[in-house]
Every structure is written in structure tokens, then in C-alpha cells.
Amino acid sequence: MNVLAASIGFLSVGLTAVLVAVMSTSGGLERGGVVGIRTRATTSSDAAWAESHRVARPLLMSAGWSALAFAALLVAWEVADLSPRIAAVLAAAGLVEVLTLTIWGAVKGHHAALRVSTT
């Protein structure tokens, strides 16, 4: 496994997730744009869009910081010249964690948007 490539991937994903999370609650993401939680419920109104991203933000931030932590861990692992098999397991665990947090945030955001749409 190329640990450096995995580290760069985690770094990219982490920075993107943190940036999107910050932009989502500061008005930086437009409802008609390309980035954000895009479901029928979240794009139904500006209020639904804002609420969905407000609710999802903590999980998206967690996903971003987790990805950055895994990037640092993999770099440290490579510098210490430790087992590449364990590095592969760490990378897989990091991927599962980041995806789980991101999907969980999107689902929570979608449900928050549904509550806004029905009120």
C-alpha cells in the first residue's frame, strides 16, 4: 500500500469536509450549487437547506477532523517504518469511520429538512 498516497487522500478529504461544514452554516453553500446535502427534502426550500446543514455540521466536522487525524497517523506510521499491513488496516478503518460520519450527517440533515418541510 502506498501510505503517502493514502495520507494525501485523507488530507484532501479532511480539509474538504471541514471547509464544507464551515461554509454550510455560514451561508457559503447555495441551495442550487453543486456541494452540500442534496436530497429532495433539503433542496425544497432555503429553510430546509439551512436546517439540514446546521444539523449535519457536527458530524461533517467530525468526519473532516477524523480524516486529518488518520492522515497524520499514516504519515507517522510511515516515518517510523512500521508494518505496511497495519498501515493498510488503519487506512481501511479510517475510510470506514469517515464514510460513516459523513453518511450519518447526511441522513440526519435529510431528516431535519423533512421536519422543516412538514411544518
N, C-alpha and C positions, 0 to 999 in steps of 0.2 A: 504494500500500500504506500502511496506517495503521501507522507504525512504533511509535507509542505503544502501540497495542493488541497488537502482536506482542511488545513488550517486557514488557508486563504478563502476557501469556500465558507467556512464558519464565520470568518471575519466579515465577509461580504454580506452574508445573511443577517448576522447580528447587527451590523451598522444600519442595514436597510430596515430591519424590523423596528429598531429604536427610533429611527427617523420617521417612519410611517406612523408609529404610535404617538410621537410628539406632534406631528403635523395633523393627525386625525382629530385632536381635541383643541388645536389652536386655530382651526379654520383653514388650514393649509391644503386639505383634501376636498376637492369639489365632488359633488354627488355625481356629475356626469363624466368625471375623469376616469382614468384607467386604474388607479390604485385605490384600494380600500375593500371593505367587505361588501361584495356586490351580489345581493340577492334581490328578489322581487320586493321583499319587505323593506330592506334597508334603502333601496332607491326609490321607494314610493313617495317620500317627502323629505324636505330638509330636516324636519324634526326627527324623523325615524333614522336618517343618516347620522345625525349628530349623536343621538342617544345610543345607537348601536356601537359607534366608535368610542364613546365615553365608557360604556360598559366593558368593551373588549380591551381597552387600553392597558390595564394592569397585566393581563395575560400576554399581550403582544410585547410589552416591555420585558416581561419575564423571559419570553422566548428570545428576544434580542440579547439580553444580558447573558442568558444561558449559552447562546451560540458564541458570544465573545469569550466566555469563560472556557468553553471547550476549545476554542482556537488557541488560547493561551496555554491550556493544559497539553494540547498536542505539540505545540512548539517546545514546551519544557520537556516533554517526553522524548522528542527527537534530539534535543540538545544533550540530554542525559544519556542518549544512545541506549535506550531500554527496548524491550521486546516489541517488534513491529506487530506481532499478533495481538498483544494487549492494546496497542495503539488503534488497531482496526476495531476492536471491541469497544473502545472508548468513543471512537468516531461513530459507530453504529448506535451506541447508547445516546450520544449527543443528538444525532439525527432524529431518533425516536422522541426524545424529550422536546426538541424544538418544534417538530411537527405536531406533537400532542398539544403543546401550549398554544400554538397558532390556531389549530383547528378548534380547540376548546374556546378560545377567544372569539373566533368567527361564529361559532354556534351560539354562544352567549349574546353576542351582538345581534345576531339574527332574531333571537327570541325577544330581546329588548325592543327591536324595531317592530316586531309583531304587536307587542303591548302598546306601543305608540300608535300604530295603525288602527287598533281597535278601540282607542279611547276617543 
